[in-house]
Amino acid sequence: MSEDSVLSAKNRILDLLIYLDDFELDTVETWICSNSFKKDLEIKKQMKKSEKCLIDIGETIKKIIPFEAEMPSENIVPPTVGDQADCNAINTVHVDEFLYDQDEVNELVKKGKLQKYYCLNCNSRNIKDLTLISHSMSRYVLQYIFQVLLPKDLEDKQLLDVGSRLGAVLYGAYYFSNAGTIIGIEMNKECCDVQERIISQYSLDTDRIKVINSDVMDRSDIVRNTNVIIINVLDFFVDIEKHKQIWYYFKKYIKKGSYLVCNRSMAETLGYLDMFEEFMDWLSICKPSQLENEVFFDLEECNELFLYTVN
Ligand SMILES: C[S@@+](CC[C@H](N)C(=O)[O-])C[C@H]1O[C@@H](n2cnc3c(N)ncnc32)[C@H](O)[C@@H]1O
C-alpha cells in the first residue's frame, strides 16, 4: 500500500468517525485495539471472497436471460391483496436485485437503460417514482440470512428454496453456508434451465445442490424432509386461492423444529390472505442465531427478514 492510499484510508475512516459521540468513539477504539478487530477483518475478507462467486454467477446469468429477468413463458401478475396490490404495468418495473445491486441500478439509470420515474402528464414535471420490485433476493440479504439469521452449522441439514427462480438462494446457501443438501423447487422450466446451466458451468457439487422442476405442492416427499425452508413472497406468481392452499400444505408437511425464513412477516402474509388466526400457533419467531456477525451488516437493510421455527 502506498503512502497515498494509507492517507486516503485514514481520511475515509475519519469521515466515518466524525459522526460518533464520545462513548461510541471509545467503543470503536477499544474494538480496533482488540484481537476481535483482526478476527472480524478476516471474516469480512472471507465474506467478500464468497460474494465474488455470486457476482460472477450474476454476470453469467445477465448474459442468458432478458434484461427484465422475466421469462417469456411466465405469467407474472401483480397481486390483488397486500402491500404490493397497487403495482401495475405503468407504475412498476422489475429489476432483479440478485443481478443488480444498488450501485448497478444507479449506473443503469445514469446510462438511461432504466427509468426511475414515470410521467403523470406528458411533458410536464409532474412525475412520480416508479416502484422497483425484485423477484430474487439480493446478495446482501442472502449473506445476512446465512451469516446472521440461521445457525452457523447446517452440515447435516436439508435446505429448500420454494420457487428457486434464477437460483439466487441456492448459490447463497452454497457459498455462504455449509448446508449439506440444498434443493430448489421451481415450477417454471426456463428458470430451472438457467439454474442447471449455472450448476454445470460453475461445477457446483451436484451431491449438494439440486433443482427440481415441479409445483412445490407435488413434492411433499421433499418438504417433509426439509429442516430449513426459505420463502420469498410468492404474491406475483400465485392467485389468492393457490396462495392459501400453499400455506395449508406447508402447515401439513413442514416438520416440527424446522426453520422458516421469509422476507415479509408471516402476520402480514397470512393477514393479507385473511387466514392469520388459523396459523397463530404454528410458528414461533426466533432471534438471529449468529448475533456476533451483525457487525458486518447495516441492519436497516435486513429488517424485512424473519426467522421462525415450526411448533
Ligand atoms: C419471488 S420468486 C423467488 C425467487 C427466489 N426464491 C429468490 O428469493 O431469489 C418466486 C418464484 O416461485 C415460483 N413459484 C411460485 N409458485 C410456485 C409453486 N407452487 N411451486 C414451485 N415454484 C413456484 C415462481 O415461478 C417464481 O420463480
The ligand as an ORCA input file, in Angstrom:
! r2SCAN-3c Opt
* xyz 0 1
  C     -40.352    -14.317     -5.763
  S     -39.653    -15.581     -6.744
  C     -38.450    -16.176     -5.622
  C     -37.084    -16.442     -6.213
  C     -36.035    -16.973     -5.263
  N     -36.564    -17.849     -4.260
  C     -35.302    -15.849     -4.586
  O     -35.689    -15.484     -3.475
  O     -34.347    -15.314     -5.153
  C     -40.892    -16.810     -6.649
  C     -40.691    -17.999     -7.568
  O     -41.565    -19.024     -7.125
  C     -42.014    -19.759     -8.237
  N     -43.242    -20.434     -7.780
  C     -44.427    -19.851     -7.460
  N     -45.304    -20.798     -7.048
  C     -44.673    -21.985     -7.107
  C     -45.053    -23.314     -6.817
  N     -46.287    -23.609     -6.385
  N     -44.143    -24.305     -6.988
  C     -42.894    -24.019     -7.433
  N     -42.478    -22.771     -7.738
  C     -43.347    -21.762     -7.566
  C     -42.199    -18.710     -9.306
  O     -42.161    -19.280    -10.603
  C     -41.034    -17.752     -9.026
  O     -39.930    -18.053     -9.840
*
